Amino acid sequence: MGETMKHLIVAATLALFGSAAFAADATCAAQAAEKKLAGAAKNSFVKKCANDAKTACEAQAAEKKLAGAAKNSFVKKCAKDAAG
């Protein structure tokens, strides 16, 4: 019973943090459009947002204990999805 509860708590925590990283908007590009950014301001915002997303994706990969090619693939897809 204790082990099952532990797994449930871990799963809920991962779901919470995983969705919180991208809950505000679907993508960095969508956030920039919502803020009506253009030109250099848009480029700067999207670049920072994409870097933040990559950092969040790397943290998720670490939580999932991914390594090597699996980690690289996960981070690449996750960051691409976040950046839009």
C-alpha positions in Angstrom: 0.0 0.0 0.0 2.8 2.5 0.8 4.7 1.8 -2.4 1.5 2.4 -4.5 0.9 5.7 -2.7 4.5 6.7 -3.4 4.1 6.0 -7.1 0.8 7.9 -7.2 2.4 11.0 -5.5 5.4 10.9 -7.9 3.1 10.6 -10.9 0.9 13.5 -9.7 3.9 15.7 -9.0 5.4 15.0 -12.5 2.1 15.7 -14.1 1.8 19.0 -12.2 5.3 20.2 -13.0 5.3 18.9 -16.5 2.1 20.7 -17.4 3.0 23.9 -15.4 6.0 24.5 -17.6 3.8 25.2 -20.6 0.4 25.9 -19.1 0.5 29.7 -19.7 0.4 29.3 -23.5 1.1 26.5 -26.0 4.3 27.9 -27.4 6.8 30.7 -27.2 5.7 32.0 -30.5 2.1 32.1 -29.3 3.2 34.0 -26.2 5.0 36.5 -28.4 2.0 36.9 -30.6 -0.3 37.4 -27.6 2.1 40.1 -26.3 2.1 41.7 -29.8 5.9 41.6 -30.0 7.7 42.3 -33.3 11.2 42.5 -34.6 14.1 42.4 -32.2 11.8 42.3 -29.1 10.0 39.3 -30.5 13.3 37.5 -31.4 14.7 38.2 -28.0 11.6 37.0 -26.2 11.3 33.8 -28.2 15.0 33.0 -27.8 14.8 33.5 -24.0 11.5 31.5 -23.8 13.0 28.7 -25.9 16.1 28.6 -23.6 13.9 28.5 -20.5 11.8 25.7 -22.1 14.9 23.7 -22.9 16.0 24.1 -19.2 12.6 22.9 -18.1 12.8 20.0 -20.5 16.2 19.0 -19.3 14.9 19.0 -15.7 12.0 16.8 -16.8 14.4 14.4 -18.4 16.4 14.3 -15.2 13.3 13.5 -13.2 12.5 10.7 -15.6 16.1 9.5 -15.2 16.7 9.6 -19.0 20.2 9.4 -20.3 22.1 9.3 -23.6 20.1 9.2 -26.8 16.8 8.9 -24.9 17.5 12.1 -23.0 18.7 14.0 -26.1 15.6 12.9 -28.1 13.2 13.8 -25.3 14.8 17.2 -24.7 14.9 18.0 -28.4 11.2 17.2 -28.9 10.1 18.8 -25.7 12.0 22.1 -26.5 10.7 22.1 -30.1 7.1 21.6 -29.0 7.5 24.4 -26.4 9.2 26.9 -28.8 6.6 26.4 -31.6 
